[in-house]
């Protein structure tokens, strides 16, 4: 009866494992380790298998994999050079563990979020509702990070003129804006960090869940094969994961095996080589080679001697030659022949011989590619081909071992360059047709986001380069720039393929280009350095040059190097003034630099070029909002929402604009709609809480802030806003706790520091209040509200001259600051100054104008107008205004605020303070009934 529950791939894996010959000592080393207790003497958690190409490293690793699973109940994953980043490596491990019933579900969910958010990031930079912290200087941590980034950028050839002119403080400020923008567009601060630093966010979750799997099984073994290819992108990550414990502690029963041609990089692994078990694979010993040949039925001594001599006892060639099972020693021929020619001679069927050669041309094989390569409508010979010893299985596909493939390619290219070109052109056409068929099922702008499409495009490019290297080079450079656009991992695939095509066609310039691109580094400047190199290629077209400068501009912008970004965008637009993407990118850069008028100019142009693009309109609306041109902002947001009604971030931006205008009911409606579309987006929930707070609906505000903080405990703005709400309802201890927490998260958060000062002021801790106001003003010297708040503290401390200085300064910065005008009038009266009357009248006019409006801002102005009328004192109008105010106010907190202000006013009244009593009694009665 057939064994149930075993896949074909698993069956083949086991069968090949049972045929494994030789390397007894190396197999024994690994088995002995699995028989030890983790942590016991002699136990190893990190192995490095290394040796020359063809020495059998992959075969040994797969044998270790088979035995770990079958004999020691291990769960395993094998990663090879198909991965080009730490993120891809983690995804490959999780996918393989999942097939064994040990999936990393939390990691998979977070990875899916990363892919989704990554696609949203490009349009996120202008999507931030304005927070009260706008304009505050960058945090210390951001400044340090930016300075480190600038040092890295200065090492890239050609970038020094840009980076030397960048002010690290200004750059960090823009970096904070970018983080804030991403946070507003995404669900949380963590989502923004996920896009900006995916490895740092994903790896702790990966490590934690891998450790949980290790608690349930005897062993977890992770194999990283062809490590000479992946080491540049995995070395530092693996060291931090396995040795440093930067992402959490892994149990000792998690074993990692690295397998590659060279030794490990001493710069990364040098101080921990003593904890790595090095397994060196050389060519077979003569006994091992003879053992393999005997297992294949080859015992004729003359054949054995020839195979040993021709193969050099290199395991992959010994196996390949043995598999042909030659029976006639006379057919062996001249020992000077190559191993490939010998192998082909011993394949009797001419069709099979031709198929072996034809299938060496593609980089990888499946049944479809087999048919295209051999020119047969059926793939009847594919199972036989796949069974050959030098054909490596790879997740449903297979490929030739490079030691065998390379000489086969040389044989064909030398035999007939014309046929070589024709065969590769045929394969390029096949991949092109498959790609076009797939494109019909994909969104027009979603090709590069589809893994299968990228594989088809990459293989098509490889065969085009092999067919006609110089003719195909300009198009392949353009695609390489597009690969940069998609990200580092995609670029590394393209660079690797350029190198491979150069080697297979003996085209030195192509090989050098691919190698140079792979060697440009692994840090944040990798894409910038790669694009810089691509821009130096003479055959690059104007279209490609425009795209390259635009993408490099984006990378500079995301690194905080705004002047360099502007230079790139300007160059791109010099090549093509109508390139909307470059116009948009430059506008976004200006936006992040706080140069809103220049940003507006670019967004106007972007809207002209693509008038029905919702992102362009919403971006311009965000700039209008920052420029307080609210009507124009609303017009753009309305149009954008009409074009794309389900974009929560655009609706939320309109809600923010309504909030700025004091149209709180409409603001609330928009935030409700945005949250309905995206229920867990932290910034929108907190923004709705802010609207509720401004409407004096404090319990609803607290509910929103609590929810936002629960979703993202590190969102300093939401924590500070909850603190402000606590302050307004006189829950001062809770307010101070939250303000302290917010300031701990962001030590340079000027608004939170000033608001904590107001809390201290309410508690009559005036010295603490002054300390906070001084700090906030030092961080942001032009915030009129903070200066006026310090002035109020001086007034309460009876330091009237200092108070008046602050109020005058605040009014100079903001001539319409009604509260500062009123406070200055109080101080002038307390000082007996003749200027008091003029200030009272100015305050009266300012509050009258506000009270004539609509919404909660009008209610607030009505209450302040009542206070001013009492201070004039105009008792008749004050009594009338008390009625107007009480009929308009919606909750007790508004009444309490007016009562507090009237209590402060008593000492500054020019008449008997008892005149206030009837109004105070009326307000207190209303308060008791509320």
Secondary structure, DSSP 8 states (H G I E B T S, - for coil): ---SS--HHHHHHHHHHHT--S-HHHHHHHHHHHHS-TTSTT--SEEEEEESTTSSHHHHHHHHHHHHHHHH--EEEEE-TT--SHHHHHHHHHHHHHHTT---HHHHHHHHHHHHHHHHGGGGGG-----TTTT----HHHHHHHHHHHHHHHTSTT-HHHHTT--HHHHHHHHHHHHHHHHHHSSSHHHHHHHH-HHHHHHHHHHHHHHHHHHHSS-EEEEE-SHHHHHHHHHHHHHIIIII-TT----TTEEEEEEESS---HHHHGGGGGGSEEEEE-S--HHHHHHHHHHTT---HHHHHHHHHHHTT-HHHHHHHHHT----GGGS--TTS-HHHHHHHT---HHHHHHHHHTTSSSSB-HHHHHHHHT-SS-TTHHHHHTSTTEEEETTEEEE-HHHHHHHHHHHHHH-HHHHHHHHHHHHHHHHHHHHHHHTTS-TT-STT-HHHHHHHHHHHHHHHHH-HHHHHHHHHHHHHHHHHH-HHHHHHHHHHHHHHHHHHT-HHHHHHHHHHHTS-SSTTHHHHHHHHHTT-TT--HHHHHHHHHHHHHHHHHTT-HHHHHHHHHHHHHH-TT-HHHHHHHHHHHHHTT-HHHHHHHHHHHHHHTTT-HHHHHHHHHHHHHTT-HHHHHHHHHHHHHH-TT-HHHHHHHHHHHHHTT-HHHHHHHHHHHHHHSTT-HHHHHHHHHHHHHTT-HHHHHHHHHHHHHH-TT-HHHHHHHHHHHHHTT-HHHHHHHHHHHHHH-TT-HHHHHHHHHHHHHTT-HHHHHHHHHHHHHH-TT-HHHHHHHHHHHHHTT-HHHHHHHHHHHHHH-TT-HHHHHHHHHHHHHTT-TTHHHHHHHHHHHHHHHHTS-SHHHHHHHHHHHHHHHHHT-HHHHHHHHHHHHHH--SHHHHHHHHHHHHHHGGG-SS-GGGGHHHHHHHHHHHHH-
